[in-house]
Amino acid sequence: MEAHGPRADEDLVTLLTHTGERVSHPDFDRYAEGVDAEAMRRMWRDMTVVRAFDNEATSLQRQGELGVWVQSLGQEAAQIGSGHALTGNDFVFPSYREHGVALTRGVDMPEILRIFRGLQHGAWDPEAHRFHLYTLVIGAHSLHATGYAMAMDRDGMVGTGDPERDGAVICYFGDGATSQGDVSEAMVFAAVNSAPIVFFVQNNQFAISEPVARQTRAPLAQRGAGFDIPSVRVDGNDVLACHAVTRWALERARSGGGPVLIEAFTYRMGAHTTADDPTRYRTRADEAYWAERDPIARLDAYLTSLGELGEDFRATVAAEAKDLGRRTRETVRGWTSPTSTAMFDHVYAEPHATVEAERAWFERYERTFAAEEVHA
Amino acid sequence: MTQMTLAGAINRGLRAAMDRDEKVLLMGEDIGQLGGVFRVTDGLWKDFGPDRVMDTPLAESGIVGTAIGMSMRGYRPVVEIQFDGFVFPAFDQITTQLAKMHYRSQGRIQLPVVIRVPFAGGIGGLEHHSESPEALFAHTAGLRVISPAAPQDAYDMIQQAIASPDPVLFLEPKARYWDKGEVDESRVDAQLAAEDGASAGTAEMSRGRVARQGTDVTLVAYGPTVRLALQAAEVAGADGTSIEVVDLRSISPLDSATVVRSAKRTGRVVIVHEAPTTYGPGAELSARIAEQAFFHLHAPVLRVGGFHAPYPGAKLEHDYLPNLDRVLDAVDRVMTH
């Protein structure tokens, strides 16, 4: 770990040390005050369940059931902590690794795998969950998120003081995305329009193989200053701190305070995807260092020290995780491929002559095989 | 009927669309107080205010990307890209996001965004101010690409584009901005007021039109070259060659049925556009004519268009652009068969 710069863990907001001790923070303690043992158990439960789902999906990829899988391993605190700060009016724009946030938004987890099995490119109703589809072009969704936030402001959903009415947008992306022009443009548009949006950077140290030092010389949270966007750097493996800073940021945005940038300093414990080989670009020592900072182990240690993580609860969650794993396997294996002409569905909302003609041709072409089968 | 310029007709169409639907809003650079560099949005900022006529930061990807987000909440943003050559910073947002969101979401998310682009040459512009990038967008499934050639179409089609649930690239032939014509404002108003107005309007703006009837040669054009094709038809007619002119109006979808019907009648086709002919709309259209009307043809389909060279400096643009001589030369060549 370097002492200064983008890879250094300096100036992080921390409420739980990596050994699970509660430490005080002058600004953010009050945003963690309402988080009682029950709320923390729910976070522990969600982190545990999403990791089990993640591991199951990795297994399914290894078994050939999925084309590829994108692990969220190691980023559970950043995702669950922030996800638990969201209310029903908030709207999420994820990147493509935010399975933990998806869980907090009520997405039925196996459904995510429709994308990775190659059935379709988007797999849930974004409006129903207030959780937009995954976006694979890095950073492109940051602009959609900003436009959506500008529209929420227009629609009178900001600064009314009515919690039933006010809302904000949270937009997730990684350290690599911060180099994309779209992300800088999003911050320009968000700042000049004072849009109710929280930019949540999960700095997981890598953009595939490139370390964060290939993206920036300064800590990413410093990026906000030039846009006049208040920024905070948080220990991304500390679920309580992630929750507290996100609560602060969202409350600020909902009340009309404008955008906030959060850098959650975390670590991608897994590969970029199942097609990646991290042994080519990082050391075992590095992995061991971060393994000691496992986000679930940290909360586990804290709750255990309080006597708030009983064996019954552990067993219940373990059973739930196992059940989700089984249901995920069965669901994925039960899916059949879409009919071939589904590739023409929804290209346009209104009929388009080229699509109609090609669909008609393809249907006729396919029928020629059916006729041959009859003759055979 | 009211006489107006093509630019004025778009302005009137935008105003009518904003009056009709309060979710319609304009976004772009210098479109507010200034009224746009071509004054197409003149007066709208004053009448509708800065919340509906938004001067944006100078970032095309940002404009289109935030327009996408706003349309996800039911707004109908009409984006102005200042010049054709400046659409490319937004190319990613247009082709990977705007074009594909409806497909990606299995039809759950509609993005009724219109992107207005003053395009094509003939105004003595600097580099990046005279380009014809329509093939790049027509090649992308999920987008509609249309271009009016006359004030009436400009007035109708901008409103049909705004009412359409699909994203539309609306290409405005900037050299024709000051052409005048009579405009009937009532017809499209009635169309869009009807319950199925958006569907009817989308279907109508997707169709080409026979702009002049003839029997010997079909000249196909759209946007900036329609007037040129009609001039060529006049001149050739005086020499005894009867030319039919098809104004495509839509590049995606391509109304090949109207062209093929005409090609079957005349047996000779010349396609005229400012875009480079290589991989241009004319290449696609001539392939379709070969597939669907091959045995009706008396001559190879010819194309008159821009060359496979960057758009040149203003002193050379009249050599680069299709002109009357080059169109008539192509007509002569198909008539030798």
Interface residues (C-beta under 8 A of the other chain):
Chain A: Q120 H121 G122 D125 P126 E127 H132 L133 T135 V137 A140 H141 S142 L143 H144 A145 T146 G147 Y148 A149 M150 A151 M152 R154 D155 G181 D182 E185 A186 V188 F189 V192 D345 H346 V347 Y348 A349 E350 P351 H352 A353 T354 V355
Chain B: D51 T56 P57 A59 S61 G62 V64 G65 T66 A67 I68 G69 M70 S71 M72 R73 G74 Y75 P89 D92 Q93 T96 Q97 K100 H102 Y103 R104 S105 Q106 G107 R108 I109 Q110 A141 G142 R144 S164 P165 D166 A198 S199 T202 A203 S206 S252 P253 L254 D255 S256 A257
